Amino acid sequence: MITDLLRKRRSQREFADTPIPESVVQDILEAGRLSPSGGNEQPWAFGVITDPDLIAGIAEVAHHQRWIAHAPLLIILCTRGVGDAAGGRDIQVDRFPEMAQAIRDLDHSLYLALNQEEHQTKIAGTHMALTAWEHGIGSCWVSRFEVSRLAALLNLPDSYLPSEILALGYPLAAHAPTKKKPLEEIVFYNRFNH
């Protein structure tokens, strides 16, 4: 069951020096491809990075998180921004009507950088991480990196921004699952009453 996978999964930052078979990489990518997206737009591209020199460069762009350089595989979740003409800001305006004018007034580049349609790749990345774990491959989600430098390293077109990095590899050692809060601390019914 998927909840069994979730109970055992934890972020991995120490990886064995074992390559991931291509058939497994394809299964991980397929899990991302099959993920839902708003309006079934699928506004993503998945960068598969196995070149050790490029991985080391990405670790530097990720604020010198050197552990990333030891991952045998990175998947860069890239998002295609939705332009204003296609209603790119409409969802945020609908979500935050009290801030509608401020959202509309934001510079286009700044709005895309802040919004990134990042929510669109979170589900795909989660599906990839769970599929990887099903194959015994650990992962760690990386959000702290310089977007423009990573985009340049990957030669991304201007219409795409890297939104997240998924570092993957076989765990170097077994670790206990991360402790999670009990349901009674995080769940409310009907109205918040904590």
C-alpha positions in Angstrom: 0.0 0.0 0.0 1.1 3.6 -0.6 0.8 4.5 3.1 3.4 1.8 3.9 5.8 3.5 1.5 5.0 6.9 3.0 5.7 5.6 6.5 9.1 4.3 5.6 10.3 7.1 3.3 12.6 9.8 4.5 14.8 12.4 2.8 18.1 10.8 1.8 21.3 12.8 1.5 23.9 10.0 1.5 23.9 7.8 -1.5 25.7 4.6 -2.5 27.9 4.8 -5.5 25.5 2.5 -7.5 24.0 3.6 -10.8 20.2 3.5 -11.2 19.2 1.2 -14.0 17.6 3.0 -17.0 14.4 0.9 -16.7 14.0 2.3 -13.2 14.7 5.8 -14.3 12.0 5.4 -17.0 9.5 4.1 -14.4 10.2 7.2 -12.2 9.7 9.5 -15.2 6.5 7.8 -16.2 5.1 8.4 -12.7 5.8 12.1 -13.2 4.3 12.1 -16.7 1.1 10.5 -15.4 0.6 13.1 -12.7 -2.3 15.4 -12.6 -1.9 19.1 -13.5 -4.3 22.1 -13.5 -6.5 21.9 -16.6 -4.3 18.9 -17.7 -1.9 21.5 -19.0 1.2 19.4 -18.1 3.4 22.6 -18.1 6.6 20.7 -17.3 9.8 19.3 -18.5 11.9 16.8 -16.5 15.6 17.2 -16.8 17.5 13.9 -16.2 21.0 14.6 -15.0 23.6 11.9 -14.7 26.8 13.7 -15.7 28.9 13.9 -12.5 30.5 17.2 -13.5 27.1 18.7 -14.2 25.7 17.4 -10.9 28.7 19.0 -9.1 27.9 22.3 -10.8 24.3 22.0 -9.8 25.4 21.4 -6.2 27.4 24.7 -6.3 24.4 26.6 -7.8 22.3 25.0 -5.0 24.2 27.2 -2.5 27.1 24.8 -2.1 25.0 21.9 -0.8 27.9 19.5 -1.5 25.9 16.3 -0.6 24.0 16.8 -3.9 27.3 16.1 -5.8 27.2 12.5 -4.5 23.8 11.7 -6.0 24.0 9.5 -9.1 20.8 11.1 -10.5 19.1 14.4 -10.4 15.7 15.1 -11.9 15.2 18.8 -12.4 11.5 19.7 -12.4 11.0 22.6 -14.8 7.9 24.6 -15.3 6.6 26.5 -18.3 5.2 29.8 -17.1 1.7 30.6 -18.3 1.6 34.1 -19.8 -0.8 36.9 -18.9 -2.6 36.6 -22.3 -3.4 32.9 -21.5 -4.7 33.9 -18.0 -1.6 33.1 -16.1 -2.5 35.3 -13.2 -6.2 34.5 -13.1 -5.9 31.6 -10.6 -4.0 33.7 -8.1 -6.4 36.6 -8.5 -9.3 34.2 -7.9 -7.5 32.7 -4.9 -6.7 36.1 -3.4 -9.3 38.6 -4.6 -8.4 41.0 -1.8 -4.9 41.3 -3.5 -6.1 41.2 -7.1 -4.8 44.6 -8.0 -1.4 43.9 -6.5 -1.2 40.6 -8.4 -2.1 42.3 -11.7 0.5 45.1 -11.0 3.4 42.8 -10.4 6.1 43.0 -13.2 5.6 40.0 -15.5 9.0 38.5 -14.9 8.8 38.9 -11.1 5.3 37.3 -11.1 6.6 34.3 -13.1 9.6 34.0 -10.8 7.5 34.1 -7.7 4.6 31.9 -8.9 6.5 29.6 -11.3 3.5 27.5 -11.6 5.5 25.6 -9.1 2.5 23.9 -7.7 2.2 22.1 -11.0 5.5 20.2 -10.5 5.0 19.3 -6.8 2.6 16.5 -7.5 4.8 15.1 -10.3 7.9 15.3 -8.1 6.1 13.5 -5.2 4.9 10.7 -7.5 8.5 10.4 -8.7 9.9 10.2 -5.2 7.4 7.5 -4.2 8.0 5.5 -7.3 11.8 5.7 -6.6 11.3 4.5 -3.1 9.2 1.6 -4.3 12.4 0.6 -6.2 14.5 1.1 -3.0 15.9 4.5 -4.2 16.0 7.3 -1.8 15.4 10.9 -2.6 15.6 14.4 -1.3 13.7 17.5 -2.4 15.9 20.6 -3.1 14.3 24.0 -3.3 17.2 26.2 -2.4 19.1 27.1 -5.6 19.8 30.0 -7.8 17.1 29.7 -10.5 18.8 31.7 -13.3 22.1 30.0 -12.8 20.6 26.6 -12.9 18.5 27.5 -16.0 21.7 28.7 -17.7 23.6 25.4 -16.7 20.7 23.4 -18.3 20.4 25.7 -21.3 16.7 26.1 -20.6 14.7 28.4 -22.9 13.3 31.5 -21.4 9.8 30.0 -21.2 10.9 27.4 -18.6 12.1 27.8 -15.1 13.6 25.1 -12.9 11.2 24.9 -10.0 12.6 22.0 -7.9 15.5 19.5 -7.8 15.0 15.8 -6.9 18.2 14.1 -5.9 18.0 10.4 -6.1 20.2 7.3 -5.3 20.3 4.1 -3.3 20.7 4.9 0.4 24.2 4.5 1.7 22.8 3.3 5.1 19.4 2.5 6.5 17.8 5.2 8.6 14.7 5.2 10.8 11.8 7.1 9.2 11.4 10.7 10.2 9.0 11.2 13.1 5.7 12.8 12.1 3.2 14.6 14.2 0.1 12.6 15.2 -3.1 13.2 13.3 -4.8 14.9 16.3 -2.2 17.7 16.1 -2.7 18.5 12.5 -6.3 17.7 11.6 -9.5 19.7 12.2 -13.0 19.0 11.2 -15.4 21.6 9.8 -13.8 24.6 11.6 -10.4 25.2 13.2 -10.6 24.8 16.9 -7.0 24.2 18.2 
